[in-house]
Amino acid sequence: MMQKRILALIGEDFEDLELSYPVLRLREAGCRVDLVGEEAHHVYHGKYGVPFESDLSFDEVDAADYDGILVPGGWAPDKLRRFPKVLSLVRDMDAAGKPIGEICHAGWVLISAGILKGRTVTSTPGIRDDMTNAGATWVDQASVVDGHIVSARRPPDLPEYMKDYLKVLFG
């Protein structure tokens, strides 16, 4: 079996558990996970201080080289969505039908990428209006799978979210 490669976006003030838990679960499942931020080999800190070092920069990666993408929540998504390359990566993953995982405030990145129209998703209730204004149907569930997009509300939903993401990733 070929090893799956996953791109995990990272930026300052990511939600600590929403990055660390999925990364660890994917690595346990045998996936290679690259942490990708504005700068390569830069230490980014979560909202609660957990440090993670990026492996690569946005400009060093191509969606074609990956089997899926993860977008953590926290305050990082509000900054990540301002990078054209991030939006391009998400659009390319969507066009290729590759798994896209988003949790909590990560929906902001998918909104800015313009890929939510007609999709059913969840998020933190705080961005419910943003999701529906982007054309999505928002539901209050722990984890929602709509094709290749897997979404979740918040850290307590991580176990269900990652079970769903792994099912989509491995078919």
Long-range contacts (C-beta under 8 A, 24 or more apart in sequence): 1-30, 3-30, 3-31, 3-32, 4-29, 4-30, 4-31, 4-32, 4-67, 4-68, 4-169, 4-170, 5-31, 5-32, 5-33, 5-34, 5-65, 5-66, 5-67, 6-31, 6-32, 6-33, 6-34, 6-66, 6-67, 6-68, 6-69, 6-70, 6-169, 7-33, 7-34, 7-36, 7-61, 7-63, 7-66, 7-68, 7-69, 7-70, 7-89, 8-33, 8-34, 8-35, 8-36, 8-69, 8-70, 8-72, 9-36, 9-37, 9-69, 9-70, 9-71, 9-72, 9-76, 9-80, 9-86, 9-89, 9-109, 10-35, 10-36, 10-37, 10-44, 10-52, 10-54, 10-72, 10-76, 11-37, 11-38, 11-44, 11-76, 11-77, 11-79, 11-80, 12-44, 12-45, 12-75, 12-76, 12-79, 13-45, 13-46, 13-47, 13-74, 13-75, 13-76, 13-79, 14-44, 14-46, 14-47, 14-52, 14-72, 14-73, 14-74, 14-75, 14-76, 15-46, 15-47, 15-72, 15-73, 15-74, 15-76, 15-103, 15-104, 15-105, 15-155, 16-46, 16-47, 16-48, 16-49, 16-50, 16-74, 17-155, 17-158, 18-72, 18-73, 18-74, 18-103, 18-104, 18-106, 18-155, 18-158, 19-46, 19-50, 19-52, 19-70, 19-72, 19-74, 20-46, 20-50, 20-52, 21-155, 21-158, 21-162, 22-70, 22-72, 22-101, 22-103, 22-158, 22-161, 22-162, 22-165, 23-70, 25-162, 25-166, 26-70, 26-162, 26-166, 29-166, 29-170, 31-67, 31-169, 33-70, 34-61, 34-66, 36-60, 36-61, 38-83, 44-76, 46-74, 47-74, 47-75, 58-83, 58-85, 58-86, 58-89, 59-85, 61-89, 63-88, 63-89, 63-92, 63-93, 63-96, 63-98, 64-92, 64-96, 66-93, 66-98, 67-98, 67-99, 67-169, 68-93, 68-98, 68-99, 68-100, 68-101, 68-165, 68-168, 68-169, 69-93, 69-98, 69-99, 69-100, 69-101, 70-101, 70-102, 70-165, 71-100, 71-101, 71-102, 71-103, 71-106, 71-109, 71-110, 72-103, 72-104, 72-106, 73-102, 73-103, 73-104, 73-105, 73-106, 73-124, 73-154, 74-104, 74-105, 75-105, 77-105, 77-106, 77-107, 77-108, 77-109, 78-105, 78-108, 80-109, 81-108, 81-109, 81-111, 81-112, 81-113, 82-112, 86-113, 87-112, 87-113, 87-114, 90-115, 91-115, 94-148, 94-149, 97-147, 97-148, 98-148, 99-148, 99-149, 99-150, 99-165, 99-168, 99-169, 100-148, 100-149, 100-150, 101-150, 101-151, 101-161, 101-165, 102-149, 102-150, 102-151, 102-152, 103-151, 103-152, 103-153, 103-154, 103-157, 103-158, 103-161, 104-152, 104-153, 104-154, 104-155, 106-151, 107-131, 107-151, 110-134, 110-149, 115-149, 119-146, 119-147, 119-149, 120-144, 120-146, 121-146, 121-149, 121-151, 122-151, 122-152, 122-153, 123-151, 123-153, 124-153, 124-154, 125-153
